[in-house]
Amino acid sequence: MNCDAFVELVTAYLDGVLEPAVEQRFVAHLAECDGCDRYLEQIRTTVAALGHLPEESLAADVRDRLLSAFRDWPAD
């Protein structure tokens, strides 16, 4: 697994939804790549910090604009 593939899979890994074979390759890459190890820790830190923000802290119009902006975001 290369670093680009690793980055694409971080969210699925943290959510615990990777297929066992993919997770094994993910963990193997993680053990060998200091850069991806740091990246994963940065994502964990970000999720931990932002996971505690109350939903209502985002104004409704801002939420609507964000959803609109990303609605057509390419999935690929």
N, C-alpha and C positions, 0 to 999 in steps of 0.2 A: 504494500500500500504506500502511495506517495503522500506528501503533505496536503496537496489539493484535495485528494479523496478523503483524507482524515478530517479536514475542516468541514467538508460537506456532511460528515456523519456525526459531528459532535453533539448536535441536539438530539438525534436519535439515540446516541449512546447514553446521554444524561437522562433521557426518558426511559431507558431500559427496553427499547424496542428493536434493537439490532438482531438480525438472525445470528445464531450461535457462531457460524463460520466467519461471518463478517466481524462480529465482536472480537473473535480470536485474532484476526488480522489487525484490527484496530488497536487492541491491547499490545500486540507484538510491536507495532509501529511506535506506540506510545513509549514503550520500554527502550527504544533505540533512538528516539528523536527528542532532544532537549527542547527544541523550539516548539514542537507540538505539545510537549508536557507543560510548558509555560502558557501556551495558548489555552489549553484545557483549563488550567487553574484560573486564568483571567476570566474565562467564560463562567466558571463556577462562582467566582467572586462577584461578577456582574449580576448573575441570576440571584445570588443570595442577597445582594444589596437592593436590587430592583423588585425582587419578589415580595418585599414588604411594603411597597408603596400602595396606598389605598387606591382602588380603581377610581373613586370619585375625585381624586386629585387632578384628573385630566378633564378639562372643560369639554362639554359636549361638542361644541363647534370644532375644537382642535381634534378630538377623537374622530369626528366625521371626516375632516380634511385628511387625516392620516389614513383612515380606511379607504377613502376615495383614491388617494395617491398610490396606495399599494395594491389596490384591487386588481389592476391589470398588470402587475409586476410579473415578468416572465418566470415560469416555474423551472425552466432549464438553466 
